Amino acid sequence: MVGYSNLYKKRTGFKNDGVMIAWKTDKVSLVEFKEVEFKSRQETGCLNRDNIGLIGVFEIKGKRVLVATTHIYYNYKRSDI
């Protein structure tokens, strides 16, 4: 969209979804960002999915704000997740 910018991280693996942070460029400035991939723990099988995240530091009216979003597997039947 006009007047907006965004960060996007596609989920690892074969899925086509992911996470995004969007902001209005005349109000907010991106200072820095980090893409995150949560690796599985083979010995426990915990987090054995394609888990990702985005972390962005933004400047808004002279103040810095950290914004984060994740795509993490959840299953209420598994107590280890």
N, C-alpha and C positions, 0 to 999 in steps of 0.2 A: 504494500500500500504506500501511497505517496506520503512522505513525511514521517515514516516509520523505518526503523532498522531492526534487525533481529540476529540472534545467535541460534543455530540449530545443530543438534547432534543426533544423527541417525543411530538407532539401536544397533548394536553389533549383531552378527548372525545374519539370518535370512529374512527377518521381518522388515517391513517398510515403515514402521512408526519410529518415533523418537521424542525428543523434548525440545522446547523452544522458549526463549525469553525474547519478548519484543518490547520496544520502547519508542516514544515519540522523540524524534531527534532535536526538535527545537526546545525541549524541556529537560532532556536527560542526555548525559554524555557517558559513553563507555570508557572506563579507565583501563581495565584489564579483565581477562577471562581465562577460565581453565575448563577443559573438557575432562570428564572423569569416566573411567571404565572400571567397574567393580568386578574383579576376577573371582572365579569360583574357587572354593576350597575343595580340592579333589578328595582329601582324606575323610571329609564329612559329607560331601555332596551338598553342602550349604551354598546358597547363591549360585546354583548350577544353571542359571539362565543368563540372558544377555542384559545385564544391569548397567545403566549409564547415568550420567548427570552432567549438568552445566552449572558453573559458578561464575557470576559476573559481579564486578565492582563498578558502580555507577556514581557519577557526581550529579547531584540535584541541588540547585540553589546553594552551591558552595559546600555542601556536605556530602560525604561518601556513604553509600549504602551498598550492602552486600545482598545479592539475590541469588538463590539457588533453587534448582529443580531437579528431580530424579525420576527415573523409570526403574522401579525395583520390583522384582517378582514377589508376589504375596499369595499364600495359600493357607486359609484358616485351618485346614486339616493337618498341616505340618507344623509342629511346635518348634522346629529348629529354624524357622524363617520368620 
